[in-house]
Amino acid sequence: MSAFPRHTLDSAPEAAKPILRSALRGYAFVPNLYAAMAEAPSLLEGYTTLSDILSKADLSETERQIILMTNNRLNNCAYCMAAHTTLSQMGGVPDDVIEALRNNTPIADNKLEALRQIAIAVNQQRGWLTPEQVDTFLAAGYRRQTLLEVILATALKTLSNYTNHLAETELDPAFVANNWTGDTPQAAE
């Protein structure tokens, strides 16, 4: 596969530079994902904009990470699993939830497990949920709005996971401690 460049502030296209500068201020480094996405400034802008929008959704940090990490696992994205494990730890997501997401095991909290299950269904069924799946999700205490926010988070992860597959993004040192080898691309749910 052709190598994708990892842009720096000096080498990035002009349209990507403000986003990379913002990432540097926020993370104290430019994540390799951003450095790869900078090759297509529109992708980088779309990803960071969607990420900002998702942060305003009516989801707790734990709920947000459940959706994101579930998609990372289903899409077999080692980079994002390691990165979101780190972000989950920093964001106060309970350790047992993080471990369940990394290991594809049920979450002990029934409501959070219902969210994990609907995130799996949205990803694997490409949004073609059955009425029973929707009813079960709503009966767990979620709203239709949450279901649409699951779609938003799934779209966000499609952008990053697919970019990482294509660009073969290497882990940043900040995420190495949470390396994830997980599933193989052929693994079934």
Phi, psi and omega in degrees: 000143178291134180289140174263138180292152170254102186286147171253177175300330180282321187267346185293148171303149185307319183294338180272338186302316179298325180289319178295321177297318178298318178297319179299318178294319185283320185256345187073011171199164175264112179303144180302328175301313179296320180297325177284316180297335183300339176303328176238090184308328179294323176294312179301316179294318178298317180296311182291326177293314178299321178298316177297317179297316180298326180295342179264357181293163181276058181230144172286167177301319179297314180297318179300313182291329176300313181294314183295312182291328176297315177294320178302315180294312181298326179271004177054048181258097182297321180300308184290329176297315179294315182297314183284337170296314179298313179296324178295317178298316180293330183271004177081017175293133182302141182304321182293328177290315179301314181296319178299318180292320180291328186256002181058050176238157182299147174275136184299323179286119186300321181294315179294326177294323176298322177294317178300316182295320180289327175296320176299312183297316180300315180294306187287329182261008178053037177088354181276073181278149176278157175303326179294320178296316179296314180298318178297318179297313179294323179294337178285350178113006178266168180247168176299326177303317181298320179300319177291328176290332173298320178295318177302312181294325177296319177297318178301315182288332175299316179300310184284316183298314181292323176299315180296324177296312183292317184273353182051053185295126178276151180295141171284151178307328181295341184251352186301324181298338181249029178310143181228126178259335168039219187279159172270159181302334181273353184297139179256155178286000000 
